[in-house]
């Protein structure tokens, strides 16, 4: 699939070209994903990460299940090797558990910077699992983005980088990002012909089952009636906006943009998180951190300039 789509014309008026609509979809995607970091950090200490993730998966299962049933995409292909859904759902579910656990002590900006390491990790797993090879330009962009992420993580302090002093929250979330990166190529490796919507439904079924087993005690121990209102607002946001909403936006954009260009918008996440933090009344990060954000934006433009379709799998379905 190429990225050269002519403008559409309807009723005598020119519409936006399909590529422009794809970029707008990914712009919205990156904003919604960034919101999950800022809102998650506000409630991370108010509810168990296992309980929050289990509830989020269950509610997302209802939403995506209704959509899948309405569109008629569910079929017998989903029953082939059902253990696949447990593997994918377990990986994705534990990513979110570790994300919310990390947000208890790490800042939203730092965790969003770590998230930009996911494409580089996914490229490595893509080679191991699918033998996918990245072009030199894509590899350069991934390395620039990784350097920007490390800049933010170590707050621009070379001494911290040399000593490799990483906070506990950042370390926990990095483990989650490894699971997230492993999930990306496995989505293709374990697909048995299902549509994207059906595969996501299967992943949510598997994830809900895994989280019910692992997080059952945490769910039962949570006094849901006394949770702060912000927890419910965040849960609704995670389910509808950064869950179902980002899935639809990603699928729309993936049909109009190369995977490298879809992946590029990952590097906007720390920038949007800073704006989310300011909008929610939180303080801005130190100015020195903005240098790392700048490198992430450079990585974004490097990937946007990639013309041939990239052989790296694009960003995961939803955050």
TORFIVO-777997 format. One record per residue: chain; residue in one letter; x, y, z of N, C-alpha, C in turn. Coordinates in pm, whole numbers, plus 50000, padded with zeros to 5 digits. Layout:
! residues N
 unit code  n.c1  n.c2  n.c3 ca.c1 ca.c2 ca.c3  c.c1  c.c2  c.c3
    A    A     X     Y     Z     X     Y     Z     X     Y     Z
...
! end
This chain:
! residues 319
 unit code  n.c1  n.c2  n.c3 ca.c1 ca.c2 ca.c3  c.c1  c.c2  c.c3
    A    X 50084 49880 50000 50000 50000 50000 50087 50124 50000
    A    X 50062 50212 49909 50139 50334 49904 50067 50443 49978
    A    X 50139 50554 50000 50082 50666 50071 50035 50776 49977
    A    X 50028 50747 49846 49991 50848 49750 49847 50828 49708
    A    X 49755 50895 49774 49614 50885 49742 49566 51018 49690
    A    X 49498 51023 49574 49451 51149 49520 49335 51204 49600
    A    X 49313 51336 49595 49199 51394 49664 49070 51338 49608
    A    X 48972 51321 49695 48842 51275 49652 48754 51395 49622
    A    X 48663 51378 49528 48571 51486 49493 48430 51432 49501
    A    X 48344 51504 49571 48205 51463 49583 48118 51587 49582
    A    X 48006 51577 49509 47912 51688 49501 47981 51817 49457
    A    X 48081 51803 49366 48146 51921 49311 48245 51987 49403
    A    X 48270 51932 49521 48365 51993 49615 48475 51893 49649
    A    X 48599 51942 49656 48712 51854 49686 48714 51820 49834
    A    X 48738 51696 49863 48754 51652 50001 48903 51642 50033
    A    X 48931 51624 50161 49070 51600 50201 49117 51469 50141
    A    X 49244 51460 50096 49295 51332 50047 49294 51228 50158
    A    X 49290 51102 50117 49282 50994 50215 49402 50993 50309
    A    X 49521 51028 50258 49638 51031 50346 49624 51137 50454
    A    X 49566 51253 50418 49547 51360 50516 49450 51315 50626
    A    X 49345 51244 50586 49250 51192 50684 49318 51089 50775
    A    X 49409 51009 50717 49483 50913 50798 49572 50982 50900
    A    X 49639 51090 50859 49723 51164 50952 49640 51230 51062
    A    X 49523 51282 51028 49435 51342 51129 49389 51235 51229
    A    X 49362 51115 51179 49320 51006 51268 49432 50971 51366
    A    X 49557 50966 51316 49668 50932 51405 49701 51045 51500
    A    X 49676 51168 51458 49695 51281 51549 49599 51269 51667
    A    X 49473 51238 51636 49375 51218 51742 49412 51098 51828
    A    X 49463 50992 51764 49507 50872 51835 49614 50906 51939
    A    X 49715 50983 51897 49825 51016 51989 49778 51102 52106
    A    X 49682 51191 52082 49628 51274 52190 49554 51188 52291
    A    X 49473 51095 52243 49395 51010 52333 49484 50916 52414
    A    X 49587 50861 52348 49681 50773 52419 49753 50851 52529
    A    X 49794 50973 52498 49865 51055 52597 49777 51080 52719
    A    X 49648 51097 52696 49558 51121 52809 49554 51007 52908
    A    X 49577 50883 52860 49574 50769 52952 49689 50775 53052
    A    X 49802 50834 53014 49914 50847 53107 49881 50951 53215
    A    X 49831 51066 53172 49802 51173 53269 49688 51136 53362
    A    X 49580 51081 53306 49467 51045 53391 49499 50923 53477
    A    X 49575 50829 53421 49613 50712 53500 49698 50748 53619
    A    X 49787 50848 53603 49873 50888 53714 49793 50953 53826
    A    X 49676 51010 53794 49594 51077 53894 49521 50978 53985
    A    X 49498 50855 53938 49420 50759 54016 49500 50634 54051
    A    X 49628 50630 54014 49709 50509 54033 49715 50465 54178
    A    X 49707 50561 54271 49715 50526 54413 49579 50502 54477
    A    X 49473 50522 54401 49338 50509 54456 49275 50373 54433
    A    X 49335 50292 54345 49278 50162 54312 49390 50069 54270
    A    X 49373 49942 54298 49472 49842 54259 49488 49839 54106
    A    X 49611 49838 54056 49630 49828 53911 49562 49706 53850
    A    X 49562 49595 53924 49496 49474 53874 49345 49495 53864
    A    X 49286 49557 53966 49142 49580 53965 49104 49678 53854
    A    X 49181 49785 53840 49152 49885 53736 49162 49824 53597
    A    X 49267 49745 53573 49285 49686 53441 49179 49581 53413
    A    X 49143 49501 53514 49039 49400 53495 48907 49465 53459
    A    X 48872 49573 53529 48747 49644 53499 48752 49705 53361
    A    X 48867 49762 53326 48883 49825 53194 48867 49722 53083
    A    X 48927 49603 53098 48916 49500 52996 48773 49448 52984
    A    X 48707 49431 53098 48570 49380 53096 48477 49477 53024
    A    X 48490 49606 53054 48404 49705 52990 48438 49719 52841
    A    X 48569 49715 52808 48608 49721 52667 48557 49599 52591
    A    X 48554 49484 52659 48503 49362 52597 48356 49379 52557
    A    X 48279 49444 52643 48137 49468 52613 48123 49560 52492
    A    X 48202 49669 52490 48192 49766 52381 48236 49704 52248
    A    X 48356 49644 52247 48408 49585 52123 48326 49463 52083
    A    X 48277 49387 52182 48193 49271 52151 48064 49312 52082
    A    X 48002 49419 52131 47879 49468 52067 47907 49515 51924
    A    X 48020 49583 51906 48057 49631 51773 48087 49514 51679
    A    X 48158 49415 51731 48192 49298 51649 48067 49220 51611
    A    X 47974 49205 51705 47849 49134 51677 47765 49210 51574
    A    X 47762 49343 51587 47682 49425 51495 47736 49421 51353
    A    X 47868 49408 51340 47928 49407 51206 47945 49267 51151
    A    X 47913 49165 51229 47916 49029 51180 48054 48973 51151
    A    X 48155 49018 51225 48292 48973 51196 48330 48847 51276
    A    X 48248 48809 51371 48281 48692 51453 48248 48565 51375
    A    X 48344 48473 51369 48324 48348 51296 48406 48237 51359
    A    X 48404 48120 51296 48470 48003 51353 48622 48013 51354
    A    X 48678 48104 51276 48823 48119 51275 48876 48153 51413
    A    X 48793 48222 51493 48836 48261 51627 48856 48140 51718
    A    X 48790 48027 51684 48798 47908 51768 48921 47823 51738
    A    X 48995 47861 51632 49117 47788 51600 49225 47823 51704
    A    X 49277 47723 51772 49382 47742 51873 49346 47858 51968
    A    X 49243 47841 52048 49197 47951 52136 49301 47997 52237
    A    X 49406 47918 52259 49511 47961 52352 49578 48090 52304
    A    X 49568 48119 52172 49627 48241 52118 49572 48365 52189
    A    X 49442 48364 52213 49378 48481 52274 49423 48499 52419
    A    X 49450 48388 52486 49500 48397 52624 49640 48457 52626
    A    X 49724 48417 52530 49861 48469 52523 49859 48619 52495
    A    X 49787 48658 52391 49784 48799 52353 49715 48883 52459
    A    X 49603 48835 52510 49531 48910 52613 49610 48920 52742
    A    X 49682 48812 52775 49764 48815 52896 49877 48916 52884
    A    X 49944 48919 52768 50053 49015 52747 50002 49159 52754
    A    X 49892 49186 52684 49840 49322 52679 49784 49365 52814
    A    X 49719 49271 52882 49664 49302 53014 49773 49333 53115
    A    X 49880 49252 53115 49987 49276 53211 50063 49405 53179
    A    X 50066 49442 53051 50126 49572 53017 50054 49684 53091
    A    X 49923 49683 53090 49848 49789 53156 49861 49783 53308
    A    X 49866 49661 53362 49886 49648 53507 50019 49713 53547
    A    X 50124 49682 53473 50256 49739 53503 50260 49889 53476
    A    X 50183 49934 53378 50176 50078 53351 50119 50152 53471
    A    X 50006 50106 53522 49943 50174 53635 50023 50156 53763
    A    X 50093 50043 53775 50179 50024 53891 50296 50123 53885
    A    X 50353 50139 53766 50464 50233 53749 50422 50377 53774
    A    X 50299 50411 53735 50251 50547 53751 50230 50586 53898
    A    X 50238 50490 53988 50228 50523 54131 50345 50608 54176
    A    X 50462 50587 54115 50581 50661 54159 50648 50737 54046
    A    X 50623 50701 53920 50684 50770 53806 50589 50875 53752
    A    X 50644 50979 53693 50560 51084 53636 50501 51039 53504
    A    X 50392 51105 53465 50329 51074 53337 50423 51104 53221
    A    X 50502 51211 53232 50596 51248 53125 50703 51141 53110
    A    X 50759 51094 53222 50864 50992 53216 50813 50861 53157
    A    X 50694 50819 53199 50641 50693 53147 50607 50705 52998
    A    X 50555 50821 52958 50525 50838 52815 50653 50838 52732
    A    X 50763 50886 52789 50891 50881 52719 50938 50736 52704
    A    X 50920 50657 52809 50956 50515 52802 50872 50446 52694
    A    X 50747 50488 52680 50658 50430 52579 50715 50445 52438
    A    X 50792 50554 52415 50849 50575 52282 50963 50478 52252
    A    X 51005 50400 52351 51103 50294 52326 51037 50171 52263
    A    X 50904 50163 52270 50832 50045 52222 50858 50014 52076
    A    X 50858 50113 51983 50885 50078 51843 51021 50013 51822
    A    X 51124 50060 51892 51256 50000 51878 51257 49857 51931
    A    X 51193 49837 52047 51183 49702 52102 51102 49612 52008
    A    X 50994 49667 51952 50910 49589 51861 50986 49551 51735
    A    X 51075 49639 51690 51157 49607 51573 51244 49485 51601
    A    X 51300 49479 51723 51382 49364 51761 51302 49236 51768
    A    X 51184 49242 51832 51099 49124 51840 51045 49087 51702
    A    X 51021 49189 51617 50973 49161 51482 51074 49081 51402
    A    X 51204 49111 51423 51309 49035 51355 51316 48893 51409
    A    X 51306 48878 51542 51317 48746 51603 51200 48656 51565
    A    X 51079 48712 51564 50959 48631 51546 50917 48621 51400
    A    X 50926 48732 51326 50876 48736 51188 50985 48757 51084
    A    X 51110 48775 51131 51222 48805 51042 51196 48933 50960
    A    X 51129 49028 51022 51107 49157 50958 51233 49243 50971
    A    X 51264 49314 50864 51386 49395 50860 51348 49541 50837
    A    X 51403 49631 50919 51376 49773 50906 51474 49837 50808
    A    X 51430 49940 50739 51518 50015 50650 51614 50100 50733
    A    X 51727 50141 50676 51822 50225 50751 51759 50354 50804
    A    X 51671 50418 50724 51608 50542 50770 51518 50516 50892
    A    X 51444 50406 50888 51357 50372 51001 51440 50343 51125
    A    X 51550 50267 51107 51636 50237 51221 51696 50365 51280
    A    X 51737 50458 51195 51791 50584 51244 51686 50660 51323
    A    X 51562 50662 51272 51453 50731 51342 51427 50666 51478
    A    X 51428 50533 51482 51404 50462 51608 51513 50493 51710
    A    X 51637 50500 51664 51749 50529 51755 51742 50673 51806
    A    X 51706 50767 51718 51690 50906 51761 51578 50915 51864
    A    X 51467 50847 51838 51357 50847 51933 51395 50785 52067
    A    X 51473 50677 52062 51519 50613 52186 51610 50705 52264
    A    X 51698 50779 52194 51785 50875 52262 51704 50983 52330
    A    X 51600 51030 52263 51512 51130 52324 51442 51075 52447
    A    X 51400 50949 52441 51334 50887 52557 51431 50878 52675
    A    X 51556 50835 52649 51654 50825 52756 51685 50962 52815
    A    X 51686 51064 52732 51708 51201 52780 51603 51239 52883
    A    X 51476 51208 52851 51367 51241 52943 51375 51156 53069
    A    X 51401 51026 53052 51405 50935 53166 51512 50977 53267
    A    X 51629 51018 53217 51739 51058 53305 51744 51209 53327
    A    X 51633 51278 53284 51616 51422 53310 51733 51504 53257
    A    X 51795 51460 53149 51904 51534 53087 52031 51539 53168
    A    X 52044 51452 53267 52161 51451 53355 52254 51336 53315
    A    X 52370 51364 53255 52462 51256 53214 52506 51170 53331
    A    X 52519 51230 53449 52563 51152 53566 52462 51043 53599
    A    X 52332 51077 53591 52229 50977 53617 52231 50867 53511
    A    X 52257 50908 53387 52261 50810 53279 52379 50715 53296
    A    X 52497 50770 53331 52615 50687 53349 52596 50591 53466
    A    X 52536 50642 53573 52510 50557 53690 52391 50465 53668
    A    X 52315 50491 53559 52195 50416 53525 52099 50410 53644
    A    X 52074 50526 53701 51981 50535 53813 51839 50556 53760
    A    X 51767 50449 53755 51631 50452 53705 51537 50435 53823
    A    X 51431 50516 53827 51334 50506 53935 51260 50373 53931
    A    X 51204 50334 54045 51133 50206 54052 51014 50204 53957
    A    X 50939 50314 53953 50822 50320 53865 50860 50308 53720
    A    X 50968 50377 53680 51014 50370 53542 51059 50228 53506
    A    X 51128 50161 53599 51175 50024 53573 51058 49928 53557
    A    X 50956 49945 53642 50837 49859 53634 50767 49878 53500
    A    X 50751 50003 53460 50681 50030 53335 50762 49983 53215
    A    X 50895 49989 53223 50978 49941 53111 50955 49792 53088
    A    X 50938 49715 53195 50907 49573 53180 50774 49558 53106
    A    X 50678 49644 53140 50551 49642 53069 50568 49672 52921
    A    X 50656 49767 52888 50679 49802 52748 50743 49686 52671
    A    X 50823 49605 52739 50880 49486 52675 50767 49389 52636
    A    X 50671 49371 52728 50556 49286 52698 50475 49344 52583
    A    X 50458 49476 52585 50385 49546 52481 50452 49525 52345
    A    X 50584 49539 52340 50659 49523 52216 50652 49379 52165
    A    X 50654 49283 52256 50642 49142 52218 50503 49115 52161
    A    X 50404 49182 52215 50265 49165 52170 50250 49203 52023
    A    X 50322 49307 51979 50301 49363 51845 50326 49260 51734
    A    X 50444 49196 51725 50462 49096 51618 50379 48970 51640
    A    X 50348 48938 51766 50268 48818 51792 50125 48832 51738
    A    X 50076 48957 51727 49943 48978 51671 49937 48921 51529
    A    X 50042 48945 51449 50047 48890 51314 50082 48741 51315
    A    X 50175 48704 51402 50221 48564 51405 50108 48469 51443
    A    X 50019 48512 51530 49915 48425 51581 49779 48447 51515
    A    X 49774 48535 51416 49648 48556 51347 49617 48439 51256
    A    X 49494 48394 51256 49452 48281 51175 49345 48322 51074
    A    X 49356 48446 51026 49263 48493 50924 49150 48578 50976
    A    X 49148 48606 51108 49042 48691 51163 49063 48836 51119
    A    X 48955 48910 51116 48964 49054 51091 49025 49120 51214
    A    X 49067 49246 51198 49126 49319 51310 49028 49331 51426
    A    X 48903 49357 51395 48802 49373 51501 48778 49241 51574
    A    X 48769 49131 51499 48749 49000 51561 48870 48961 51645
    A    X 48992 48989 51594 49113 48956 51669 49120 49036 51799
    A    X 49078 49162 51794 49078 49243 51916 48977 49190 52016
    A    X 48862 49147 51968 48761 49087 52057 48817 48963 52124
    A    X 48885 48877 52046 48945 48757 52104 49050 48790 52207
    A    X 49133 48892 52177 49235 48935 52274 49170 48983 52403
    A    X 49061 49057 52392 48993 49108 52511 48930 48994 52593
    A    X 48877 48893 52523 48823 48776 52594 48935 48708 52673
    A    X 49048 48683 52604 49161 48619 52671 49215 48703 52785
    A    X 49229 48835 52761 49280 48923 52865 49189 48930 52986
    A    X 49058 48932 52961 48962 48937 53071 48970 48811 53156
    A    X 48986 48696 53090 48999 48569 53164 49127 48567 53247
    A    X 49239 48607 53187 49367 48608 53258 49360 48704 53378
    A    X 49303 48823 53356 49295 48922 53463 49196 48880 53570
    A    X 49091 48806 53532 48997 48757 53632 49065 48658 53726
    A    X 49154 48576 53670 49227 48481 53752 49334 48550 53837
    A    X 49412 48637 53771 49522 48703 53842 49474 48814 53934
    A    X 49368 48882 53893 49323 48998 53970 49193 48979 54044
    A    X 49142 48856 54044 49015 48831 54114 49015 48880 54258
    A    X 49116 48842 54338 49119 48890 54477 49122 49043 54487
    A    X 49197 49109 54398 49204 49255 54401 49070 49317 54366
    A    X 48999 49256 54271 48867 49307 54232 48769 49293 54348
    A    X 48772 49178 54413 48680 49153 54524 48714 49239 54646
    A    X 48842 49269 54663 48884 49348 54780 48858 49498 54760
    A    X 48828 49540 54637 48806 49682 54609 48665 49723 54648
    A    X 48653 49828 54727 48523 49882 54763 48481 49980 54653
    A    X 48414 49928 54552 48381 50007 54434 48287 50122 54466
    A    X 48207 50109 54570 48109 50214 54602 48173 50338 54663
    A    X 48296 50326 54713 48360 50440 54778 48475 50499 54696
    A    X 48493 50450 54575 48602 50502 54493 48577 50649 54456
    A    X 48681 50730 54449 48664 50870 54409 48604 50880 54269
    A    X 48534 50989 54244 48472 51010 54113 48575 51005 54001
    A    X 48697 51054 54029 48800 51059 53926 48837 50919 53876
    A    X 48826 50819 53963 48855 50682 53921 48755 50637 53815
    A    X 48627 50669 53838 48524 50631 53742 48539 50707 53611
    A    X 48575 50835 53621 48598 50914 53499 48714 50855 53419
    A    X 48821 50820 53491 48938 50761 53425 48904 50627 53363
    A    X 48827 50546 53435 48787 50415 53382 48704 50430 53256
    A    X 48613 50527 53256 48533 50552 53136 48621 50599 53021
    A    X 48718 50684 53052 48810 50734 52949 48893 50620 52892
    A    X 48947 50536 52980 49031 50425 52935 48952 50327 52849
    A    X 48824 50309 52881 48742 50214 52808 48698 50267 52672
    A    X 48648 50390 52670 48588 50445 52548 48688 50522 52462
    A    X 48759 50618 52522 48846 50707 52443 48978 50641 52408
    A    X 49056 50604 52511 49189 50548 52482 49184 50398 52457
    A    X 49065 50339 52463 49051 50198 52432 48983 50179 52297
    A    X 48850 50179 52299 48773 50157 52176 48800 50267 52073
    A    X 48809 50392 52119 48830 50503 52026 48961 50492 51951
    A    X 49068 50463 52023 49199 50455 51957 49206 50333 51864
    A    X 49135 50226 51900 49133 50110 51810 49074 50148 51674
    A    X 48961 50216 51677 48896 50254 51552 48983 50351 51471
    A    X 49043 50447 51541 49129 50544 51472 49250 50475 51410
    A    X 49309 50382 51483 49428 50312 51432 49395 50228 51310
    A    X 49282 50157 51316 49243 50076 51201 49215 50163 51079
    A    X 49152 50278 51101 49123 50371 50991 49252 50421 50928
    A    X 49347 50463 51013 49473 50518 50962 49558 50411 50896
    A    X 49556 50289 50949 49640 50182 50895 49601 50145 50752
    A    X 49477 50176 50712 49433 50150 50576 49474 50261 50480
    A    X 49531 50371 50533 49562 50487 50451 49708 50530 50458
    A    X 49782 50480 50557 49921 50521 50576 50010 50398 50585
    A    X 50138 50414 50551 50233 50306 50572 50253 50285 50721
    A    X 50300 50165 50758 50316 50132 50900 50417 50224 50967
    A    X 50522 50267 50892 50621 50356 50951 50558 50489 50990
    A    X 50469 50539 50905 50404 50666 50935 50304 50652 51049
    A    X 50238 50538 51056 50149 50514 51170 50231 50510 51299
    A    X 50343 50437 51295 50428 50423 51412 50488 50557 51454
    A    X 50507 50648 51359 50572 50776 51389 50500 50853 51498
    A    X 50369 50840 51503 50292 50922 51597 50312 50879 51743
    A    X 50375 50764 51764 50414 50725 51899 50501 50834 51964
    A    X 50585 50898 51881 50682 50994 51934 50620 51128 51972
    A    X 50493 51147 51941 50424 51268 51985 50371 51254 52128
    A    X 50367 51131 52179 50303 51106 52308 50358 51194 52421
    A    X 50492 51204 52442 50539 51289 52553 50498 51436 52538
    A    X 50495 51486 52415 50454 51625 52394 50309 51645 52436
    A    X 50222 51554 52393 50081 51566 52432 50063 51548 52582
    A    X 50144 51460 52643 50133 51440 52788 50164 51569 52862
    A    X 50266 51642 52818 50298 51770 52882 50178 51864 52874
    A    X 50113 51869 52758 49996 51956 52742 49880 51907 52827
    A    X 49862 51775 52835 49759 51718 52923 49786 51756 53069
    A    X 49912 51746 53111 49948 51778 53248 49916 51925 53279
    A    X 49949 52014 53187 49920 52156 53207 49769 52180 53210
    A    X 49694 52112 53123 49549 52129 53119 49483 52078 53248
    A    X 49542 51975 53309 49487 51919 53433 49538 51992 53557
    A    X 49614 52099 53537 49662 52178 53649 49789 52130 53713
    A    X 49860 52038 53648 49986 51989 53702 50102 52074 53651
    A    X 50217 52059 53713 50333 52142 53676 50401 52088 53551
    A    X 50468 52177 53479 50542 52138 53360 50676 52077 53400
    A    X 50736 51991 53318 50866 51932 53351 50976 52036 53339
    A    X 51095 52011 53394 51208 52104 53379 51240 52129 53233
    A    X 51293 52247 53204 51323 52283 53066 51421 52188 53001
    A    X 51514 52132 53081 51615 52042 53025 51550 51920 52960
    A    X 51433 51881 53011 51363 51764 52958 51314 51789 52815
    A    X 51289 51916 52783 51236 51949 52651 51332 51910 52538
    A    X 51462 51899 52570 51557 51854 52469 51525 51713 52422
    A    X 51487 51626 52516 51450 51490 52479 51320 51487 52401
    A    X 51226 51575 52437 51101 51584 52362 51131 51626 52218
    A    X 51227 51719 52205 51265 51764 52071 51319 51651 51985
    A    X 51400 51563 52044 51452 51448 51969 51339 51354 51927
    A    X 51239 51341 52012 51125 51257 51977 51052 51313 51855
    A    X 51040 51445 51849 50974 51509 51736 51058 51492 51609
    A    X 51192 51497 51624 51279 51471 51509 51255 51330 51457
    A    X 51244 51233 51549 51217 51095 51509 51083 51086 51436
    A    X 50985 51162 51483 50855 51165 51417 50868 51206 51272
    A    X 50939 51317 51246 50952 51366 51109 51036 51272 51021
    A    X 51135 51207 51082 51214 51110 51005 51126 50995 50956
    A    X 51037 50948 51043 50949 50838 51004 50841 50884 50907
    A    X 50796 51008 50921 50694 51058 50829 50750 51073 50688
    A    X 50883 51083 50676 50945 51098 50544 50976 50964 50479
    A    X 50950 50856 50551 50975 50723 50493 50869 50696 50387
    A    X 50911 50677 50264 50817 50658 50155 50779 50511 50131
    A    X 50878 50420 50122 50839 50281 50101 50770 50228 50226
    A    X 50674 50135 50212 50612 50076 50329 50716 50012 50419
    A    X 50708 50043 50548 50805 49988 50642 50775 49842 50670
    A    X 50880 49766 50705 50859 49625 50738 50848 49606 50889
    A    X 50835 49714 50961 50814 49703 51104 50665 49711 51132
    A    X 50619 49626 51218 50477 49627 51251 50442 49758 51317
    A    X 50326 49811 51287 50287 49940 51340 50248 49932 51487
    A    X 50213 50047 51541 50181 50058 51683 50065 49968 51720
    A    X 50057 49920 51844 49951 49832 51884 49813 49895 51877
    A    X 49711 49812 51895 49575 49857 51865 49528 49971 51951
    A    X 49553 49970 52076 49496 50074 52160 49574 50088 52287
    A    X 49563 50208 52350 49630 50234 52476 49528 50266 52583
! end
